[in-house]
Amino acid sequence: MIKKLINKLLGKSAPAGKGQKFGRREDVPVSVHGIDPKLVDARALDVVRTLKDAGFEAYIVGGAVRDLLLGLRPKDFDVATNATPEQVKGLFRRAFIIGRRFRIVHVVYGRGREHEVIEVSTFRAFLDSADAEQVAGNERTSKGELAGMKHAVDASGRVLRDNVWGPIEQDAARRDFTINAMYYDPQSQTVVDFHHGIRDAQKKLLRMIGDPATRYREDPVRIIRAVRFGAKLSGLGFRFEEKTLAPLAASRQLLADVPQSRLFDEMLKLLQTGHALASIAQLKATGLATGIYPLLDVVVQRAEDPFVKAALQDTDRRVAEGKPVAPSFLLACVLWADVRQGWQQRLQPRGGQRAPTPFAALQDAVDEAFDARIGDVSGRGKLGTDMREIWTMQPRFDKRVGSSPFSLVEQPRFRAGFDFLRLRALVGEVPEELAHWWETYSTASDDMRRDMVDAQRRDNQAKPGAAKARRVKRTDPDHPANQPADDPRFRPVDSDEGEEGDDEATGALSPAPADGDAAPKKRRRRRRKPAGAGRAEGDAPPADGAA
């Protein structure tokens, strides 16, 4: 470091060491690399074509090229170009510049859940950390200071800003692994290789570009990325180069300066890219089973638990089948042991006090698990809400009568809650019959659902100890013979009452009197009074001749 400073003060350029060499460019034809162009996404092709038509260089880069070399269909496609982020944004209708540490452009195709993002980055210059501006704090404490910087590091040498553009050979030198530093031109079907990435891919070797310890210090997240690549490619026979593996575990302490939110995201990538079990095995093999992130330590610790292992296997299966996975579901499975234990403890009466209701006890257990395991990173956002709904839905699955099943199946998170129940049944925590019943109910018609609920009600009544209909005896208070007599004021009109009663009830005209010349009169309706009741004061007696 002192020698570099002296050379810089004297105006001398430091001799190019092995770590600073940019490699020799090799343009590898399709006859050698054998990439099938049919595996390239049409949207990535459109981005490359648009950039090249505008006069810029553009290549598919990174893990997509690695997967194409191995005959795999890449999940994501990234593009590298010599166009600046502003120039890229101006060429596409739906493009957004994101990031501060590394400014990149997201080009969006499609809408809703079917959308696809092509990530476009600008070639970056290879700069030594000694040439960067240094800040004392981190991204959060030095935000104002970093705002005007393009290349900055903290006291440990970790890169906080890297937005200095350069040629393609320098961009390749600043990438991490040789197999991720190749550039593919889908139009000419040529692979540009600077660091023998094709050779390492053929040898199935994971090798870091430059000095591994220095590269881990520049960006400690590369430690987690190394584990993820090793897990993903272990099934294909890939192994770490000794120089790359040696400082891996010793560099773990550098992760203490990385923001918790970024570590949380990297943990999810380890668990949700289809290689969760392999990632845990790789963490153990490299000596990184603990110390990366507290919640990840819990996952590794409980990976052999039947319930958690079933959840990890289920996640890998869904990714392999192209189905979506949610971090809330997997983390709910990992922390279920904490929630269940706290729930059971709270249901036990303490010191003669009344035990809380099951739902209240469950809510308290969930809050305790959040505080102990997740903290403030993501546990209070949507992730925490989804996990809470999955957990609080479990007691409701026991209620299969009344209106509860009809409302439960309409819940937005019902499918996640049911999958959680299914895994519980798989490990014997709940009866398999319960999971089968809900699986059938969720896909049944409305009529069949009503029949299932009615059948379940009859089964519940037939179980020993269930409440049954009793025979009412004559001596019981609720026997009909012992009920009080009807109030005479509300007694129905007898059918054998005279014409007057019928007329009063219906309001019909009375028959004409004997004197045929007299016009028929409409009988006046009077309210029937209870028997024996006196006339109201001032009422006139009935007229003579009135019926």
C-alpha positions in Angstrom: 0.0 0.0 0.0 2.9 2.4 0.9 4.7 1.6 -2.3 1.6 2.3 -4.3 1.2 5.6 -2.6 4.9 6.6 -3.2 4.6 5.7 -6.9 1.4 7.7 -7.2 3.1 10.8 -5.6 6.1 10.4 -7.9 3.9 10.0 -10.9 5.0 6.5 -11.6 2.6 3.9 -12.7 2.5 0.7 -10.7 3.7 -2.4 -12.5 0.8 -4.5 -13.8 0.5 -7.5 -11.5 -1.2 -10.8 -12.2 -4.4 -9.5 -10.6 -4.5 -6.4 -12.8 -4.1 -8.2 -16.2 -7.2 -7.9 -18.3 -6.5 -11.2 -20.1 -6.4 -11.9 -23.8 -9.5 -11.7 -25.8 -10.6 -14.9 -27.6 -13.5 -15.0 -30.0 -14.8 -18.5 -29.8 -17.0 -19.7 -32.7 -20.1 -21.8 -32.4 -18.2 -24.8 -33.7 -16.2 -24.8 -30.4 -18.7 -23.6 -27.8 -21.8 -25.3 -29.3 -24.5 -23.0 -27.8 -28.0 -23.7 -29.2 -29.4 -20.3 -30.3 -32.9 -21.7 -29.6 -32.3 -21.5 -25.9 -31.9 -17.7 -26.0 -34.9 -15.7 -24.9 -36.5 -13.6 -27.6 -36.7 -10.6 -25.4 -32.9 -10.7 -24.7 -32.4 -10.9 -28.5 -34.6 -7.8 -29.0 -32.5 -5.8 -26.4 -29.2 -6.8 -28.1 -30.6 -6.1 -31.5 -31.9 -2.7 -30.5 -28.6 -1.6 -28.9 -26.5 -2.8 -31.8 -28.8 -1.1 -34.3 -28.2 2.1 -32.4 -24.5 1.7 -32.9 -23.5 0.3 -29.5 -21.8 -3.0 -28.5 -24.1 -5.5 -26.8 -23.8 -9.0 -25.5 -25.6 -11.5 -23.4 -23.4 -11.9 -20.3 -22.9 -13.7 -17.0 -24.7 -16.7 -15.7 -26.9 -16.9 -18.9 -23.8 -17.6 -21.0 -22.6 -20.2 -18.5 -25.9 -22.0 -18.6 -26.1 -21.9 -22.4 -22.6 -23.5 -22.5 -23.8 -26.3 -20.3 -26.9 -26.9 -22.4 -29.3 -25.4 -19.9 -32.1 -22.9 -20.5 -31.2 -19.8 -18.4 -33.8 -18.5 -16.0 -32.7 -14.9 -16.4 -30.9 -13.0 -19.1 -28.5 -10.1 -18.5 -27.1 -7.8 -21.2 -23.9 -5.8 -21.1 -23.2 -2.8 -23.4 -21.0 0.2 -23.8 -24.0 2.5 -23.8 -24.5 4.5 -20.6 -27.7 3.9 -18.5 -29.2 7.2 -19.8 -28.6 6.1 -23.4 -30.1 2.6 -22.8 -33.1 4.1 -21.2 -33.7 6.3 -24.2 -33.9 3.4 -26.6 -36.8 1.5 -24.8 -40.3 2.5 -24.0 -40.4 0.8 -20.6 -36.9 1.1 -19.1 -36.0 2.2 -15.6 -32.6 3.1 -14.1 -32.2 1.5 -10.7 -29.5 1.3 -8.0 -26.9 3.6 -6.6 -24.0 1.3 -5.9 -24.2 -0.1 -9.4 -26.4 1.8 -11.8 -28.2 -0.5 -14.2 -31.3 -0.4 -16.4 -34.3 -2.7 -16.2 -36.0 -3.2 -19.6 -39.5 -4.5 -18.9 -41.5 -6.7 -21.3 -45.1 -7.8 -20.6 -47.4 -6.9 -17.7 -48.5 -8.3 -14.4 -47.2 -11.6 -13.3 -46.2 -12.5 -16.9 -43.7 -9.6 -17.2 -40.0 -10.3 -17.8 -37.1 -8.0 -16.9 -33.9 -7.9 -19.0 -31.2 -6.3 -16.9 -28.8 -4.1 -18.9 -25.5 -3.0 -17.4 -22.8 -0.7 -18.8 -19.2 -1.9 -19.1 -17.3 -0.8 -16.0 -13.7 0.2 -15.7 -11.3 -1.9 -13.6 -10.1 0.4 -10.8 -7.8 -0.4 -8.0 -9.2 0.2 -4.5 -6.2 2.5 -3.8 -7.5 4.8 -6.6 -11.0 5.0 -5.1 -12.3 7.7 -2.8 -12.6 6.4 0.8 -15.4 7.1 3.3 -15.4 6.3 6.9 -19.0 5.0 7.2 -21.3 2.8 5.1 -24.1 3.3 2.6 -26.5 4.5 5.3 -24.3 6.7 7.4 -22.4 8.2 4.4 -25.3 8.7 2.0 -24.8 12.4 1.5 -21.0 12.0 1.0 -21.5 9.1 -1.5 -24.0 11.0 -3.6 -21.4 12.7 -5.8 -18.9 9.8 -6.0 -18.5 7.3 -8.8 -16.0 5.0 -7.2 -15.8 4.8 -3.4 -14.7 2.2 -0.8 -15.1 2.0 2.9 -12.3 1.5 5.5 -12.3 -2.3 4.9 -11.9 -2.0 1.1 -15.5 -2.9 0.3 -16.8 -1.1 -2.8 -19.6 1.3 -2.0 -19.8 2.9 -5.5 -18.7 1.5 -8.8 -20.1 3.6 -11.7 -17.0 4.4 -13.8 -17.5 3.2 -17.3 -14.7 1.4 -19.3 -14.0 -1.0 -22.2 -15.2 -4.6 -22.3 -11.9 -6.1 -21.3 -11.9 -4.2 -18.0 -15.5 -5.1 -17.4 -14.6 -8.7 -17.7 -11.7 -8.3 -15.2 -14.0 -6.9 -12.5 -16.4 -9.8 -12.6 -16.2 -12.6 -10.0 -15.8 -16.1 -11.5 -14.3 -17.0 -14.9 -17.4 -18.9 -15.9 -19.4 -15.7 -15.4 -17.1 -13.4 -17.4 -18.0 -14.5 -20.9 -19.9 -12.5 -23.5 -22.2 -14.0 -26.1 -23.3 -12.3 -29.3 -26.4 -14.0 -30.4 -26.3 -12.5 -33.9 -22.8 -13.7 -34.8 -23.0 -16.6 -32.3 -19.6 -15.8 -31.0 -18.5 -16.1 -27.4 -15.9 -13.5 -26.2 -13.7 -15.0 -23.5 -10.9 -13.1 -21.6 -10.2 -15.4 -18.7 -10.5 -19.0 -20.0 -14.0 -19.3 -18.9 -14.8 -21.9 -21.5 -11.8 -24.0 -20.4 -12.9 -23.8 -16.8 -16.5 -24.8 -17.8 -15.1 -27.8 -19.6 -13.0 -28.7 -16.5 -16.0 -28.0 -14.3 -13.9 -25.6 -12.2 -15.1 -22.6 -10.1 -12.2 -20.1 -10.2 -12.2 -16.5 -9.0 -10.7 -13.8 -11.3 -7.8 -12.1 -9.5 -6.8 -12.6 -5.9 -9.8 -14.3 -4.1 -9.2 -12.7 -0.7 -9.1 -9.2 -2.3 -12.2 -9.9 -4.3 -14.1 -11.1 -1.3 -13.0 -7.9 0.6 -14.2 -5.7 -2.3 -17.7 -7.2 -2.1 -18.3 -9.7 0.8 -21.6 -10.9 -0.8 -19.3 -12.8 -3.2 -18.9 -15.2 -0.3 -22.6 -16.1 -0.5 -22.6 -16.1 -4.3 -19.8 -18.6 -4.3 -21.8 -20.9 -2.1 -24.8 -20.5 -4.3 -22.9 -21.2 -7.5 -21.2 -24.2 -5.9 -24.6 -25.6 -4.9 -26.2 -25.0 -8.2 -23.4 -26.6 -10.2 -22.5 -29.3 -7.7 -25.0 -31.6 -9.4 -23.1 -31.2 -12.6 -19.7 -32.1 -11.0 -18.3 -28.6 -10.5 -15.8 -28.0 -7.7 -13.9 -25.0 -6.3 -10.4 -24.2 -7.1 -8.2 -24.4 -4.0 -7.1 -20.7 -4.1 -10.8 -19.7 -4.4 -11.9 -21.9 -1.6 -9.1 -21.3 0.9 -10.1 -17.8 2.1 -13.8 -18.3 1.9 -14.6 -19.2 5.5 -12.0 -16.8 6.9 -13.6 -13.9 5.0 -17.0 -14.5 6.8 -16.3 -11.6 9.2 -16.5 -9.1 6.4 -20.3 -9.8 6.1 -20.8 -7.8 9.4 -20.5 -4.6 7.4 -23.1 -5.6 4.7 -26.6 -4.2 5.2 -29.0 -6.6 6.7 -31.5 -6.2 3.9 -29.0 -7.2 1.3 -28.0 -10.3 3.4 -31.7 -11.2 3.7 -32.1 -11.0 -0.1 -29.0 -13.2 -0.6 -30.4 -15.7 1.9 -33.6 -16.0 -0.1 -31.6 -16.6 -3.3 -29.9 -19.5 -1.6 -33.2 -21.0 -0.6 -35.4 -20.2 -3.5 -33.4 -20.8 -6.7 -34.2 -24.6 -6.8 -31.1 -25.7 -4.9 -32.1 -25.2 -1.2 -30.9 -28.5 0.1 -27.7 -28.4 -2.0 -27.0 -24.8 -0.7 -27.3 -26.0 2.9 -24.9 -28.9 2.2 -22.5 -26.4 0.5 -22.6 -24.1 3.6 -21.7 -27.0 5.8 -18.9 -28.2 3.4 -17.3 -24.7 3.2 -17.4 -24.0 7.0 -20.1 -21.4 6.6 -23.0 -23.1 8.4 -23.2 -20.2 10.9 -22.3 -16.6 10.9 -23.8 -15.3 7.6 -27.2 -14.3 8.8 -29.1 -15.3 12.0 -32.2 -16.6 10.3 -30.1 -18.6 7.8 -28.4 -20.2 10.8 -31.8 -21.4 12.0 -32.5 -22.8 8.6 -29.3 -24.8 8.5 -29.8 -25.9 12.1 -33.3 -27.3 11.4 -32.6 -28.6 7.9 -32.8 -32.2 9.1 -36.1 -31.7 10.9 -38.7 -33.7 9.0 -41.1 -30.8 8.6 -38.4 -28.3 7.5 -36.8 -30.8 5.2 -40.1 -31.5 3.6 -40.6 -27.8 3.0 -37.1 -27.4 1.4 -37.8 -30.4 -0.8 -41.2 -29.0 -1.8 -39.6 -25.6 -2.7 -36.9 -27.2 -4.9 -39.6 -29.3 -6.6 -41.8 -26.3 -7.4 -38.9 -24.3 -8.8 -38.0 -27.3 -11.0 -41.6 -27.5 -12.3 -41.6 -23.7 -13.0 -44.1 -22.9 -10.3 -43.9 -19.8 -8.2 -42.5 -19.9 -4.6 -43.0 -17.4 -1.8 -40.4 -16.7 0.9 -43.2 -16.4 3.4 -44.2 -20.0 3.0 -40.7 -21.5 3.5 -39.9 -19.2 6.4 -43.3 -20.0 8.0 -42.3 -23.7 7.9 -38.8 -23.0 9.4 -40.2 -21.0 12.3 -43.3 -23.1 12.9 -41.6 -25.0 15.7 -41.1 -21.7 17.6 -44.7 -20.7 17.1 -46.2 -24.1 18.0 -44.1 -24.3 21.2 -45.1 -20.8 22.3 -48.7 -21.5 21.4 -48.9 -24.7 23.5 -47.2 -23.0 26.5 -49.7 -20.2 26.5 -52.7 -22.6 26.4 -51.7 -24.0 29.8 -53.3 -22.3 32.8 -50.9 -20.5 35.0 -51.3 -19.8 38.7 -55.1 -20.4 38.7 -55.5 -17.9 35.9 -57.8 -18.5 33.0 -56.0 -19.6 29.8 -56.3 -17.3 26.9 -58.4 -18.3 23.9 -56.6 -20.4 21.3 -56.5 -17.6 18.8 -55.2 -15.0 21.2 -52.5 -17.5 22.4 -51.5 -18.1 18.8 -51.2 -14.4 18.0 -49.0 -13.9 21.0 -46.8 -16.8 20.0 -46.5 -15.3 16.5 -45.4 -11.9 17.8 -42.7 -13.6 20.0 -41.4 -15.6 17.0 -41.1 -12.4 14.9 -39.2 -10.5 17.6 -36.8 -13.4 18.3 -36.0 -14.6 14.8 -36.8 -11.9 12.1 -36.6 -8.5 13.7 -37.2 -5.4 11.7 -35.8 -6.5 8.3 -38.9 -7.9 6.7 -40.9 -9.4 9.4 -43.2 -6.4 9.8 -44.0 -6.0 6.1 -45.9 -8.1 3.6 -43.7 -11.1 4.4 -44.8 -11.0 8.0 -48.4 -10.6 7.1 -48.4 -13.6 4.8 -46.6 -15.7 7.4 -49.1 -14.7 10.1 -52.1 -15.6 7.8 -50.6 -19.1 7.1 -50.1 -19.8 10.8 -53.5 -18.4 12.1 -55.3 -20.4 9.4 -54.2 -23.8 10.8 -56.7 -24.0 13.7 -59.5 -23.1 11.3 -58.8 -26.3 9.3 -60.2 -28.3 12.3 -63.6 -26.7 11.8 -65.4 -28.6 9.0 -69.0 -27.8 9.9 -71.2 -24.8 9.7 -70.2 -21.8 7.6 -66.5 -21.9 8.5 -65.4 -24.1 5.6 -67.2 -22.0 3.0 -65.5 -18.7 4.2 -62.1 -20.3 4.7 -61.7 -21.6 1.2 -62.3 -18.1 -0.1 -59.4 -16.6 1.7 -56.6 -15.2 -0.6 -53.9 -17.2 1.2 -55.9 -20.4 1.4 -53.7 -22.3 -1.0 -50.5 -21.5 1.0 -52.3 -22.4 4.3 -53.5 -25.7 2.8 -50.0 -26.5 1.5 -48.7 -25.9 5.0 -51.4 -28.2 6.4 -50.4 -30.8 3.8 -46.8 -30.8 5.0 -48.0 -31.1 8.6 -50.0 -34.2 7.6 -47.0 -35.6 5.7 -44.9 -35.7 8.9 -47.7 -36.9 11.1 -48.5 -33.7 12.9 -52.1 -33.8 11.9 -54.2 -36.7 10.5 -53.8 -37.3 6.7 -57.6 -37.6 6.5 -57.9 -33.9 7.4 -55.6 -32.9 4.5 -57.4 -35.2 2.1 -60.8 -33.8 3.1 -59.7 -30.2 2.4 -58.0 -31.1 -0.8 -61.3 -32.6 -2.1 -63.3 -29.7 -0.7 -61.2 -27.0 -2.3 -61.8 -28.4 -5.8 -65.5 -29.6 -5.3 -68.6 -27.9 -6.6 -70.9 -25.9 -4.2 -73.4 -28.8 -4.0 -70.7 -31.3 -3.2 -69.2 -28.9 -0.6 -72.6 -28.8 1.2 -72.9 -32.5 1.1 -69.4 -32.9 2.6 -70.2 -30.5 5.4 -73.4 -32.3 6.2 -71.7 -35.6 6.2 -69.0 -34.3 8.5 -71.7 -33.0 10.9 -73.3 -36.4 11.0 -69.9 -38.0 11.6 -69.2 -35.6 14.5 -72.6 -36.5 16.1 -71.9 -40.2 15.7 -68.5 -40.0 17.5 -68.4 -41.2 21.2 -69.0 -38.4 23.6 -70.7 -36.2 21.0 -73.9 -34.4 21.9 -77.0 -36.5 20.8 -80.7 -35.6 20.6 -82.5 -36.7 23.9 -86.0 -37.9 24.3 -88.2 -35.3 25.9 -90.3 -36.8 28.9 -93.7 -35.6 30.0 -92.2 -34.4 33.3 -89.6 -32.2 31.5 -90.3 -28.5 31.5 -89.9 -28.3 27.7 -92.6 -31.0 27.0 -95.5 -29.6 24.9 -98.0 -30.6 27.6 -96.2 -28.3 30.1 -96.2 -25.2 28.0 -98.4 -22.3 29.1 -101.8 -21.8 27.4 -102.1 -19.4 24.5 -103.0 -15.8 25.3 -106.7 -15.4 24.4 -106.0 -12.0 22.9 -104.1 -13.6 20.1 -106.4 -16.6 19.7 -107.3 -17.4 16.0 -110.8 -16.8 14.8 -113.0 -20.0 15.0 -114.3 -21.3 11.7 -117.8 -21.9 13.0 -118.4 -18.3 14.1 -121.4 -16.6 12.5 -121.6 -14.5 9.4 -120.9 -11.4 11.4 -117.6 -12.6 12.3 -116.8 -13.5 8.7 -118.0 -10.1 7.5 -116.0 -8.3 10.2 -113.0 -10.2 9.3 -113.2 -9.7 5.6 -115.0 -6.3 5.3 -117.7 -7.7 3.0 -121.1 -6.1 2.5 -124.0 -7.3 4.8 -127.1 -8.7 3.1 -130.0 -6.3 2.7 -132.8 -6.1 5.4 -136.3 -7.4 4.8 -137.4 -4.0 3.5 -136.3 -4.3 -0.1 -136.6 -0.6 -0.7 -133.8 0.2 1.9 -130.4 0.5 0.4 -127.8 -2.0 1.7 -125.5 -0.5 4.2 -121.8 -1.2 4.5 -121.2 -2.9 7.8 -118.8 -0.8 9.9 -115.6 -2.7 10.9 -115.0 -2.9 14.6 -112.0 -4.3 16.4 -112.7 -7.5 18.2 -112.3 -7.1 21.9 -111.3 -9.8 24.4 -114.1 -11.7 25.9 -115.5 -10.2 29.1 -113.9 -6.8 28.5 -116.2 -3.8 29.1 -117.1 -1.2 26.6 -115.0 1.9 26.5 -116.5 4.9 28.2 -118.6 6.9 25.8 -119.3 4.0 23.4 -122.9 4.0 22.2 -124.9 0.7 22.4 -125.6 -1.0 19.1 -128.5 0.3 17.1 -131.8 -1.5 17.1 -132.0 -4.2 14.5 -128.3 -4.5 14.1 -127.2 -8.1 13.9 
